[in-house]
Amino acid sequence: MASAPACTVILGTGGTIAGRAAAPREALRYAAAQIGVAELVAAVPALAGVELEAEQVAQVDSKDMGPPVWTALVQAVVRHLARAEVSGLVVTHGTDTLEETALLLHRLLAPAKPVVLTAAMRPATSLQADGPANLCDAVTVARTPGARGVVAVMAGTVFRPEGLRKHHTWKLDAFAAGDEGALGQVVDGQLRQHRAWPDARPLGAHLLPPAGAPWPRVEIVTSHAGADGRLVDLLCADGVDGIVLAGTGNGTLSQGLEQAEQRAQQAGVAVWRASRCAAGGIVGLEPGGLASAGSAAALSPAQARVALTLTLLEQRARVP
Ligand code: ASP
């Protein structure tokens, strides 16, 4: 009888989890993306004896995440998911754009095996380093029987990708799940699961442009006191493909921004609304009545930008 697949592949992309500071007490001044993923794994005694492989996909501070690394990461994830002996993947990532990468992988791949993103708020050299425990928890989740889909693990909590947000600038417990709540917690080396694994209709990795080819250009514009909409007009004149408007409260816009938004739509630019509020998303009909506003649902503006980019790629794929 064939034995169950047992290998967990850890893909490194950089971030603070791979960061180095000048001294152990330096918690916030450091360089991210310095230490290789194999070294990070080797530094966690609890992972000794676990069947693991490590591969360095990139080495970036995730504030600089974007199409080149995303393309390489998606290719690596697809390649390893297809291996029969691999039961799941862990991706080490920076916290700054983790929610964007998580949503991208979820919407594109919605894999039947687990793909677990993890990160850290303190560099690997810090007295307070949270990376080793997060990595350990991520491996635990990736090796949990029945685990599937793209999730994130930080500070003992397991998050689903939709609605995930980095909500604190420096605390170790820096992520929030939104109103739908977290998938579960890792306690004492075991997953305590409260909600279902994430599921979606995968768009497919083929949707991404070939390496080096341009992605749709989607920008985020925030509504605020005195917002007059000129930024939207400038973006349209500059050939933007899509705009996410981070509205106030339940997705409302200043009058000037709303008028500019309508001009943008008439010019053929795709416009979605999200909310600049940290939680709650957009509920019900928005006063502006913009057709596509509901599409962003409970996504943060940054996640809505990823979702709109994928929608534009789908539209591009349909044009012969
Ligand atoms: N700037 C870092 C990054 O996102 C922050 C972190 O990882 O916590 O790569």
Boltz pocket constraint, residues with backbone or C-beta under 6 A from the ligand:
constraints:
  - pocket:
      binder: B
      contacts: [[A, 14], [A, 15], [A, 16], [A, 17], [A, 32], [A, 60], [A, 61], [A, 62], [A, 63], [A, 93], [A, 94], [A, 95], [A, 96], [A, 97], [A, 119], [A, 120], [A, 121], [A, 122]]
      max_distance: 6.0
